[in-house]
Amino acid sequence: MAKMIVDWKTIYGFVEDAFVGSGVPREDAAICADVLLESDKRGIESHGVNRFKSIYIDRIKAGIQNPVTEFEIVRETPTTAVVDGHDGMGQVIGVKAMQLAIDKAKMYGMGMVAVRNSCHYGIAGYYSSMAIKEGMIGITGTNARPSIAPTFGVENMLGTNPLTIGFPTDEEFPFILDCATSITQRGKLEYFARMDKDTPSGMVVGRDGEAMTDTKHILEGLNTGEAALAPLGGIGEELAGYKGYGYATVVEVLSAALQQGNYLKMLTGIGAAGEKVPYHLGHFFIAIDTNAFMGLEEFKKTAGEIMRELRASQKAPGQSRIFTAGEKEYDVWMERKDSGVPINESVQKEISAIRDELGLTQYVFPWD
Protein backbone atom coordinates (compact mmCIF):
# COMPACT_ATOMS: atom_id res chain seq x y z
CA MET A 1 0.00 0.00 0.00
CA ALA A 2 1.54 3.29 -1.12
CA LYS A 3 1.28 6.73 0.44
CA MET A 4 -2.23 8.18 0.34
CA ILE A 5 -3.34 11.79 0.53
CA VAL A 6 -5.67 12.98 3.30
CA ASP A 7 -7.16 16.45 2.80
CA TRP A 8 -6.24 19.13 5.32
CA LYS A 9 -9.72 19.58 6.79
CA THR A 10 -10.02 15.87 7.56
CA ILE A 11 -6.55 15.43 9.03
CA TYR A 12 -6.82 18.61 11.12
CA GLY A 13 -10.17 17.50 12.51
CA PHE A 14 -8.96 14.00 13.25
CA VAL A 15 -5.72 15.02 14.97
CA GLU A 16 -7.52 17.61 17.11
CA ASP A 17 -10.27 15.15 18.08
CA ALA A 18 -7.70 12.46 18.85
CA PHE A 19 -5.86 14.83 21.19
CA VAL A 20 -9.19 15.70 22.86
CA GLY A 21 -9.97 11.99 23.16
CA SER A 22 -6.61 11.58 24.91
CA GLY A 23 -7.49 14.19 27.52
CA VAL A 24 -6.16 17.41 25.98
CA PRO A 25 -8.56 20.39 26.34
CA ARG A 26 -10.11 21.43 23.01
CA GLU A 27 -8.33 24.79 22.80
CA ASP A 28 -4.96 23.17 23.50
CA ALA A 29 -5.70 20.30 21.11
CA ALA A 30 -6.18 22.81 18.30
CA ILE A 31 -2.73 24.27 19.06
CA CYS A 32 -1.14 20.80 19.12
CA ALA A 33 -2.74 19.86 15.80
CA ASP A 34 -1.63 23.11 14.18
CA VAL A 35 2.00 22.71 15.26
CA LEU A 36 2.07 19.04 14.27
CA LEU A 37 0.59 19.56 10.81
CA GLU A 38 2.73 22.60 10.08
CA SER A 39 5.55 20.07 9.68
CA ASP A 40 3.65 18.23 6.96
CA LYS A 41 2.78 21.49 5.25
CA ARG A 42 6.49 22.22 4.96
CA GLY A 43 7.42 18.69 3.91
CA ILE A 44 9.21 17.99 7.20
CA GLU A 45 7.59 14.60 7.61
CA SER A 46 9.91 13.55 10.43
CA HIS A 47 7.95 15.86 12.78
CA GLY A 48 4.41 15.58 11.41
CA VAL A 49 1.76 12.87 11.61
CA ASN A 50 4.57 10.30 11.41
CA ARG A 51 5.23 11.00 15.10
CA PHE A 52 1.67 11.72 16.21
CA LYS A 53 1.19 8.41 18.01
CA SER A 54 4.66 7.59 19.30
CA ILE A 55 5.70 11.01 20.61
CA TYR A 56 2.39 12.34 21.92
CA ILE A 57 -0.48 9.85 22.24
CA ASP A 58 1.68 7.02 23.58
CA ARG A 59 3.44 9.28 26.08
CA ILE A 60 0.13 10.57 27.42
CA LYS A 61 -1.02 6.95 27.81
CA ALA A 62 2.22 6.06 29.58
CA GLY A 63 1.63 8.83 32.10
CA ILE A 64 4.88 10.66 31.33
CA GLN A 65 3.22 13.65 29.65
CA ASN A 66 0.30 15.61 31.07
CA PRO A 67 -2.55 16.25 28.62
CA VAL A 68 -3.66 19.28 30.66
CA THR A 69 -0.93 21.91 30.58
CA GLU A 70 -0.05 24.08 33.57
CA PHE A 71 1.90 27.10 32.29
CA GLU A 72 3.51 28.65 35.36
CA ILE A 73 5.60 31.83 35.21
CA VAL A 74 8.06 31.40 38.06
CA ARG A 75 10.12 34.55 37.47
CA GLU A 76 9.57 37.60 35.26
CA THR A 77 11.09 40.95 34.32
CA PRO A 78 9.88 43.40 31.65
CA THR A 79 12.00 41.64 28.98
CA THR A 80 12.41 38.09 30.31
CA ALA A 81 10.54 35.25 31.94
CA VAL A 82 11.16 31.76 33.28
CA VAL A 83 8.34 29.26 32.78
CA ASP A 84 7.71 25.84 34.32
CA GLY A 85 5.61 23.69 31.98
CA HIS A 86 4.99 20.90 34.52
CA ASP A 87 5.43 18.24 31.79
CA GLY A 88 2.41 19.43 29.84
CA MET A 89 1.97 19.54 26.07
CA GLY A 90 5.14 20.99 24.57
CA GLN A 91 3.29 22.68 21.71
CA VAL A 92 1.01 24.55 24.09
CA ILE A 93 3.94 25.58 26.27
CA GLY A 94 5.89 26.66 23.18
CA VAL A 95 3.10 28.79 21.72
CA LYS A 96 2.41 30.53 25.03
CA ALA A 97 6.11 31.09 25.72
CA MET A 98 6.86 32.56 22.30
CA GLN A 99 3.77 34.76 22.51
CA LEU A 100 5.04 36.03 25.87
CA ALA A 101 8.42 36.83 24.28
CA ILE A 102 6.66 38.61 21.39
CA ASP A 103 4.54 40.67 23.77
CA LYS A 104 7.66 41.77 25.65
CA ALA A 105 9.44 42.63 22.39
CA LYS A 106 6.51 44.83 21.34
CA MET A 107 6.99 46.82 24.53
CA TYR A 108 10.76 46.84 24.91
CA GLY A 109 12.26 45.80 21.55
CA MET A 110 13.37 42.34 22.68
CA GLY A 111 11.92 39.54 24.76
CA MET A 112 13.23 36.16 25.92
CA VAL A 113 11.49 33.32 27.70
CA ALA A 114 13.25 30.25 29.11
CA VAL A 115 11.23 27.08 29.82
CA ARG A 116 11.85 24.05 32.02
CA ASN A 117 9.91 20.81 32.55
CA SER A 118 8.37 20.66 29.09
CA CYS A 119 7.87 17.92 26.52
CA HIS A 120 8.65 17.57 22.81
CA TYR A 121 7.42 20.82 21.23
CA GLY A 122 7.32 19.73 17.60
CA ILE A 123 8.70 21.72 14.70
CA ALA A 124 10.85 24.53 16.08
CA GLY A 125 10.24 26.70 13.03
CA TYR A 126 6.61 27.11 14.07
CA TYR A 127 7.65 29.40 16.92
CA SER A 128 10.01 31.46 14.78
CA SER A 129 7.11 31.87 12.34
CA MET A 130 4.99 33.33 15.14
CA ALA A 131 7.53 36.12 15.56
CA ILE A 132 7.85 36.62 11.79
CA LYS A 133 4.11 37.22 11.50
CA GLU A 134 4.55 40.09 13.96
CA GLY A 135 7.41 41.60 11.91
CA MET A 136 10.04 40.22 14.27
CA ILE A 137 13.07 37.98 14.27
CA GLY A 138 12.26 34.73 16.06
CA ILE A 139 14.85 32.45 17.66
CA THR A 140 14.21 29.22 19.54
CA GLY A 141 15.98 26.09 20.63
CA THR A 142 15.34 23.01 22.73
CA ASN A 143 17.33 20.27 24.34
CA ALA A 144 16.26 16.65 23.93
CA ARG A 145 16.99 13.12 25.10
CA PRO A 146 20.70 12.26 24.65
CA SER A 147 21.59 11.37 21.06
CA ILE A 148 24.76 13.22 19.96
CA ALA A 149 28.27 12.12 20.86
CA PRO A 150 30.85 14.86 21.44
CA THR A 151 33.60 15.07 18.81
CA PHE A 152 36.10 12.24 19.46
CA GLY A 153 33.50 10.57 21.70
CA VAL A 154 31.09 7.66 21.18
CA GLU A 155 28.63 8.17 24.06
CA ASN A 156 25.31 9.87 23.33
CA MET A 157 25.35 12.92 25.58
CA LEU A 158 23.62 15.86 23.87
CA GLY A 159 20.18 16.03 22.30
CA THR A 160 19.64 16.82 18.63
CA ASN A 161 19.20 20.39 19.94
CA PRO A 162 17.88 22.51 17.05
CA LEU A 163 18.95 26.14 16.84
CA THR A 164 16.22 27.82 14.81
CA ILE A 165 16.21 31.37 13.44
CA GLY A 166 13.57 33.03 11.27
CA PHE A 167 12.96 36.54 9.97
CA PRO A 168 10.66 38.31 7.53
CA THR A 169 11.71 39.29 4.01
CA ASP A 170 9.98 41.22 1.24
CA GLU A 171 9.43 37.95 -0.65
CA GLU A 172 6.46 35.57 -0.59
CA PHE A 173 8.16 33.43 2.04
CA PRO A 174 10.33 34.27 5.06
CA PHE A 175 13.82 32.98 5.89
CA ILE A 176 13.56 30.11 8.37
CA LEU A 177 16.61 28.05 9.29
CA ASP A 178 15.24 25.11 11.26
CA CYS A 179 17.65 22.24 11.69
CA ALA A 180 19.15 20.02 14.34
CA THR A 181 22.74 20.47 15.47
CA SER A 182 23.24 16.76 14.78
CA ILE A 183 23.94 15.64 11.22
CA THR A 184 20.53 13.96 11.31
CA GLN A 185 17.80 13.51 13.92
CA ARG A 186 15.85 10.66 15.48
CA GLY A 187 12.71 11.60 13.58
CA LYS A 188 14.54 11.21 10.27
CA LEU A 189 15.92 7.83 11.37
CA GLU A 190 12.43 6.72 12.41
CA TYR A 191 11.27 7.77 8.96
CA PHE A 192 14.12 5.78 7.36
CA ALA A 193 13.06 2.76 9.40
CA ARG A 194 9.45 3.06 8.22
CA MET A 195 10.72 3.20 4.64
CA ASP A 196 13.12 0.27 5.31
CA LYS A 197 16.13 2.43 4.31
CA ASP A 198 19.71 2.29 5.54
CA THR A 199 21.22 5.36 7.19
CA PRO A 200 24.00 7.01 5.13
CA SER A 201 27.50 6.33 6.47
CA GLY A 202 28.96 9.04 8.69
CA MET A 203 25.75 10.07 10.44
CA VAL A 204 25.88 7.62 13.35
CA VAL A 205 28.83 6.29 15.33
CA GLY A 206 28.97 3.02 17.28
CA ARG A 207 30.79 2.29 20.52
CA ASP A 208 33.71 1.01 18.46
CA GLY A 209 34.08 4.42 16.80
CA GLU A 210 32.92 3.14 13.41
CA ALA A 211 30.02 4.40 11.34
CA MET A 212 26.70 2.52 11.62
CA THR A 213 24.17 2.22 8.75
CA ASP A 214 21.53 -0.36 9.80
CA THR A 215 18.68 1.99 10.73
CA LYS A 216 16.67 -0.35 12.95
CA HIS A 217 19.83 -1.38 14.79
CA ILE A 218 20.73 2.31 15.17
CA LEU A 219 17.35 3.15 16.73
CA GLU A 220 17.80 0.33 19.21
CA GLY A 221 21.38 1.44 19.87
CA LEU A 222 20.36 5.04 20.56
CA ASN A 223 18.20 3.75 23.42
CA THR A 224 20.81 1.36 24.81
CA GLY A 225 23.77 3.69 24.37
CA GLU A 226 25.42 1.52 21.71
CA ALA A 227 24.91 4.19 19.03
CA ALA A 228 25.18 7.97 18.93
CA LEU A 229 24.40 10.59 16.33
CA ALA A 230 27.29 12.57 14.90
CA PRO A 231 27.13 16.36 15.26
CA LEU A 232 26.78 18.58 12.19
CA GLY A 233 29.89 17.98 10.13
CA GLY A 234 29.94 14.27 10.90
CA ILE A 235 32.19 11.90 12.78
CA GLY A 236 35.54 13.34 13.88
CA GLU A 237 37.19 16.65 12.96
CA GLU A 238 37.93 16.26 9.27
CA LEU A 239 34.63 17.86 8.15
CA ALA A 240 34.41 20.15 11.20
CA GLY A 241 32.08 18.07 13.35
CA TYR A 242 33.35 20.06 16.31
CA LYS A 243 31.29 23.02 15.07
CA GLY A 244 28.04 21.08 15.33
CA TYR A 245 29.17 19.78 18.71
CA GLY A 246 29.77 23.35 19.87
CA TYR A 247 26.40 24.63 18.67
CA ALA A 248 24.62 21.66 20.27
CA THR A 249 26.30 22.57 23.55
CA VAL A 250 25.15 26.20 23.23
CA VAL A 251 21.55 25.03 22.84
CA GLU A 252 21.94 22.65 25.81
CA VAL A 253 23.14 25.46 28.07
CA LEU A 254 20.44 27.94 26.98
CA SER A 255 17.79 25.22 27.47
CA ALA A 256 18.92 24.39 31.00
CA ALA A 257 21.08 26.96 32.78
CA LEU A 258 18.86 30.07 32.56
CA GLN A 259 15.81 28.22 33.86
CA GLN A 260 17.66 25.74 36.10
CA GLY A 261 16.24 22.79 34.20
CA ASN A 262 17.45 19.30 33.34
CA TYR A 263 20.27 18.53 30.91
CA LEU A 264 22.33 15.77 29.22
CA LYS A 265 21.74 12.31 30.77
CA MET A 266 18.97 13.73 33.00
CA LEU A 267 16.79 13.79 29.84
CA THR A 268 16.75 10.07 29.01
CA GLY A 269 13.11 9.55 30.00
CA ILE A 270 14.19 6.42 31.90
CA GLY A 271 14.14 6.15 35.68
CA ALA A 272 16.54 4.40 38.04
CA ALA A 273 14.59 1.14 37.80
CA GLY A 274 14.30 1.33 34.00
CA GLU A 275 10.76 2.73 34.11
CA LYS A 276 9.49 5.46 31.79
CA VAL A 277 9.55 8.93 33.36
CA PRO A 278 8.83 12.45 32.04
CA TYR A 279 11.60 13.95 29.89
CA HIS A 280 11.60 17.40 31.58
CA LEU A 281 12.88 19.18 28.47
CA GLY A 282 13.94 22.82 28.32
CA HIS A 283 13.38 25.43 25.59
CA PHE A 284 14.20 29.07 24.97
CA PHE A 285 12.37 31.66 22.86
CA ILE A 286 13.65 35.04 21.69
CA ALA A 287 11.73 37.73 19.81
CA ILE A 288 13.45 40.80 18.38
CA ASP A 289 11.33 43.66 17.06
CA THR A 290 12.79 45.01 13.81
CA ASN A 291 10.99 48.31 14.45
CA ALA A 292 13.26 48.84 17.44
CA PHE A 293 16.14 49.13 14.96
CA MET A 294 15.78 50.75 11.51
CA GLY A 295 12.24 49.55 10.81
CA LEU A 296 10.43 46.50 9.46
CA GLU A 297 10.19 47.50 5.80
CA GLU A 298 13.87 48.41 5.62
CA PHE A 299 14.78 45.12 7.28
CA LYS A 300 12.60 43.09 4.91
CA LYS A 301 14.02 44.82 1.84
CA THR A 302 17.65 44.23 2.82
CA ALA A 303 16.96 40.63 3.88
CA GLY A 304 15.16 39.99 0.59
CA GLU A 305 18.02 41.47 -1.44
CA ILE A 306 20.50 39.21 0.34
CA MET A 307 18.37 36.16 -0.45
CA ARG A 308 17.98 37.13 -4.12
CA GLU A 309 21.69 37.75 -4.56
CA LEU A 310 22.51 34.38 -3.03
CA ARG A 311 20.07 32.57 -5.33
CA ALA A 312 21.36 34.46 -8.37
CA SER A 313 24.99 33.52 -7.75
CA GLN A 314 26.85 31.13 -10.06
CA LYS A 315 25.52 27.59 -9.90
CA ALA A 316 27.57 24.41 -9.81
CA PRO A 317 27.67 22.40 -13.07
CA GLY A 318 24.48 20.37 -13.46
CA GLN A 319 22.58 22.40 -10.87
CA SER A 320 19.57 24.45 -11.96
CA ARG A 321 18.76 26.25 -8.72
CA ILE A 322 20.23 27.66 -5.52
CA PHE A 323 17.90 27.78 -2.52
CA THR A 324 17.71 29.92 0.61
CA ALA A 325 16.34 28.62 3.92
CA GLY A 326 12.56 28.34 3.88
CA GLU A 327 12.27 28.24 0.09
CA LYS A 328 11.98 24.47 -0.33
CA GLU A 329 9.39 24.33 2.43
CA TYR A 330 7.39 27.07 0.70
CA ASP A 331 7.53 25.10 -2.56
CA VAL A 332 6.20 22.00 -0.78
CA TRP A 333 3.31 23.99 0.66
CA MET A 334 2.45 25.33 -2.78
CA GLU A 335 2.27 21.71 -3.99
CA ARG A 336 0.27 20.41 -1.02
CA LYS A 337 -2.05 23.27 -0.06
CA ASP A 338 -4.88 22.19 -2.36
CA SER A 339 -4.46 18.44 -1.84
CA GLY A 340 -3.44 17.37 1.65
CA VAL A 341 -0.86 15.41 3.58
CA PRO A 342 0.71 12.21 2.18
CA ILE A 343 0.58 9.38 4.74
CA ASN A 344 2.58 6.18 4.46
CA GLU A 345 1.32 2.68 5.17
CA SER A 346 2.59 2.29 8.73
CA VAL A 347 1.10 5.64 9.80
CA GLN A 348 -2.17 4.75 8.06
CA LYS A 349 -2.42 1.75 10.37
CA GLU A 350 -1.65 3.88 13.42
CA ILE A 351 -4.28 6.45 12.48
CA SER A 352 -6.90 3.77 11.93
CA ALA A 353 -6.07 2.16 15.27
CA ILE A 354 -6.34 5.48 17.14
CA ARG A 355 -9.65 6.24 15.40
CA ASP A 356 -11.10 2.87 16.36
CA GLU A 357 -9.80 3.04 19.92
CA LEU A 358 -11.24 6.51 20.52
CA GLY A 359 -14.50 5.83 18.67
CA LEU A 360 -13.94 8.60 16.11
CA THR A 361 -16.08 6.76 13.59
CA GLN A 362 -16.99 9.96 11.70
CA TYR A 363 -13.57 9.85 10.03
CA VAL A 364 -13.25 7.84 6.82
CA PHE A 365 -9.81 7.71 5.20
CA PRO A 366 -8.74 6.88 1.62
CA TRP A 367 -7.26 3.54 2.72
CA ASP A 368 -10.47 2.30 4.36
N, C-alpha and C positions, 0 to 999 in steps of 0.2 A: 504494500500500500504506500503510495507516494505522498508527498506533502499535499495538503488540501487547504484551500483558502476559506477563512471564516471572516465575514464582513465585520466592520468595526463596531457597529451597533450591537450585534449579537455577542461578540467577545467581551466588550465593555460591560454589558449587562450581566453576562455570566460570571465574569471575574468578580465584579462588585457583589453579586448575590452570594457567591461562594465564600467571600470574605465575611459577609454578614452571617451566613450559615455557620461560620466557624467562630462566631462570637464578636466580630469587629463591629462597632457601631456604624450605622449607615453612612454618616458623613465621613468618617475615617476610611471606610471601605472604598468610597469614591476616590479619595486621595490615593490609596494604595493601588487601585486599579489604574489610575491615570499615570502614576509613576512607572508601574510595571509595563504597561502597554506603550509608553513613550519609547522604550527600548526597541520594541518591534517596529514602531513607526520609523525609527532611524536605521533599522537593519542590524541592530546589536542584539542578535537572538540569544546570546549567552546570558542576557539579563532580563529577558522577557518571559513569555508564558512557558518557555522551557524550564524555568526554575520556580514556577508558581507553586507547585505542590511541594517540592523537596525543601525549598528555603523558607517558605511561609506557612503553608497549611500543615505540613508535617511537624514543624517546630511548635506551632500552637498546640497541636494534639499532644506532643511530647511534654508540654508544660514548661518549656524553656523560653517561651516568648508570650508576652501578655497581649491578648487581643484588644483589651481596653487600655489605652495609652494615658499614662499620667505624665504630663509635661510640667516639670517643676523647675522654676527659676531659683537657683540656690544662691546666686550672687549677681549683682547687676550694677553697671555704671551707665552714664549717658551713651557711651559708644561700645560697650562690651556686655556680655552676659555669660554665665555658666549655667548649663541646663542639665538636670538629671532626668533621663528618659524612663527610668524604672523598668527597663527591658520590655518596653512597649513596641508598637509597630514602627520600624525604622523610617518608613516613608512619611508617616505622620509627624514624627519627631523632626525629620529633615525639613519638611515643608514649613513647619512652625518656626524652626530655628532660623532658616534662611529668611523668612518673612520678618522675623525680629531684627536680623542684621540689616535688611533693606530699610525697615522703618527707622532704625538708628542712623543709617547713611543719609536718608532724606533730611534728617534734622542736623546732622553734624558732619556730613561729607563721607564718613566711613563708619562701618559697623562690623563687629566680629562677635560670633557666638561659638562657644566651645561646649561640646556635649559629651556626657559620660553615660554609661549604662544604657546603651541603645542596642539595636539589632540591625541586621543587614538593611541598608537604606536604598538599595536598588541602583539605578543608573545615576551616577554622580552628576552627569551633565544636566539632569533635570533641574537641579538646584541653581546651577550657573545660569540656566535659561530663565529662571524666575527673576534674577537680577537684570539680565539683558532686557527683559520686557519692561523694566522700569528705567531703562537708559543707563544701566550701571554695569560695571565689571563685576562678575561673580566668580568667586574662588571657593572651592571646597575640597576636602579630603577626608578619608576615613581609614582607620586601621582595620585589621581583619584577622581571622584565625591564622596561625603561623603557616607560611607556605614558602617564603623566599629564604634561600641560604645566603649568608654574607659572602662576598667575594673571597675565594680561597677556602670557603667552608662548605660543608655538605649537610648541615643540620638546618631544618626549616625553622626559622626564627621570626622573620618579619612577615606581615600580611602582604597581600598584593597591592595594598596601599595606593589607590589612585590619587594623583594630584591633578585636579581639574580646573581649568581656567576658561572663561567665556566672556566675550564682549560684543557689543553691537557694532555693525558696520553699515554703510549706506547701500549694501547689496540686499538681495532677497533673502539671504540667510546670514546668520551671525557666525563669528569664529568661535568654535567650541573644541577645545583640546581635552578630551576625556579618555584617559588611558591609564592602565595600571603601571606601577613602577617595576613590575616583573615583566619578563619578556613575553609571557602569556598569563592567563588567569585561570582559576579553577573552572569558572563557567565555560570558558572556551574548551577546556579539556573534557568537561562533562558533555559538551556538544560533540566533540570528536568521538567520544565513546558511544553516544547515541547513533552516530553516523558510521560506527565501526571503522574509524580512521586511526592510523598511527600518528603520534606526535612528532613533529620535525625534530631532528637531532640538534642538540644545543640548547633546548628550552628547559630541560629538566635534568638534574644531576642526581645520581644515586649515591649511596653511602661509600661506594668505592671510588667516587670522584669521576665516574664515567657517565656519559650522556645516556638517558633512558628514552625509549620511543614507544613502548607498548602502553597505550593509553589507559586501559583498564588496570594494568599493573601499577601504573603511575598513580592513579586515583586511590588505589589501596595503599600505596606507599606514602602518599601525602598524609594519610591518617595515622599510619604506624610510625612515621618518621624515617622510613627507608627511602624516601624520595623528597626532593625539594625543588622548587621552581628557581630558575636562574633569574637574576635581576636584569633589567633592560641592558642590552649589550651582550648578554649571554654568559656562559660559563667562563670564569677566569678574567684576565685583564686585557687580553689581546684585542678585543673589540670594545673595551672600556666598560665592562660590566660593573666596575666600581662606581660609575656615575649613577646607574640605576639603584645600586645598593645605597648610595648616599642619599638620593632623593626619597627612597623608601623609608630611610631612617628619619628624614625630616618630617614626613607625614606621620610616622609613629609618634614622634615627640609632640607634634602639634595636636595629635588626637588623644594624648594621654597626660602630658605634663601640665598644661594650662588648667585642665579641669580635674586633675588628680584622679584619673581613670585608670583602667587596666591596660596592660601592654604585653607584647611578646608572648611568652608561653602561658600567661594568664588568660589568653583568649582562645584556648583550645576548644572550649565547649565540653570538656570532659573533666569530671570530678575525680577526687582522690581514689574512689572505689571503681572508677571506670564508667560511672553513670553520666548521662547527658545532663549538662547544666547550662544556664544562660551564658551567652557569649560576652556580654558586657562591653560592647564595642564603643569606641569614641569617634566623634566627627568634629570638624570645624568648618565654619561658614564665614566668608568675608564678602561684604558688599562695598563697592567704591563708587560713589556718585560722580560721574563725569562732569556734571554741572558745577562741582566744587573746584574744578580745574579750569579748563578753557572752554567748556561747554560741550553738550552732547553732539550737536550737528558737526562741529569742528572735529571732534573725536571720531565720529562715524566716517567722515570724509577721508581723514588721514588713514584710518584703519582699512577702509575699502581700497584706497590707492595702493597701500602696501600689499594687500591680497592680490589685486589685479596685476601688479608688477611681478610678483612671484609667479603667478600662473602664466604670464606672458614671456617668462624667461626661456632660454634655449632648452629644448627637450632632448633627452637622450635618444640615440638611434633606436627606431622601432616603437617609440612612445608617442602617443597622440595627445596626451593631456597631462598637465601638472595640476594637482589638487591643493587646496588649503583646507585646514581643519574645519569640519562641519559641512563641507561641500558634498562629500559622498553620501552622508546621512540625509542631506536635503534631497539629493537625487533619488535615494531610496523612497523617501516619503512621497515624492512626486509620482513614483511608480505605483505605490501602494495605497495612496489616499482614497482612490475610488474603488478599490477592490477589497482589501482586508489583510489579515495577517496569515502568512503561510505556517502551517502546523504539521510537524512530522509525525510519523506513525506512533512512536512511543509516547509522545505528548498527547496525541489523540486518545490513546487508551487511558492516560491519567485523567484527562478532562472528563471522559465518559464515566470513569469510576467516581470522581468527585460529584458529578451531576447526580448519579444514581444514589450515592450515599447520602447526599443532602436533600434528595427529593426535588431537585430542580427540573422537573419533567417538562416545563415549558420550553426548554432549550433543545432544539433539534439541529444536529450538525451535519455537514456534508458527508461524513463517513458513516452515518447511521444507516 
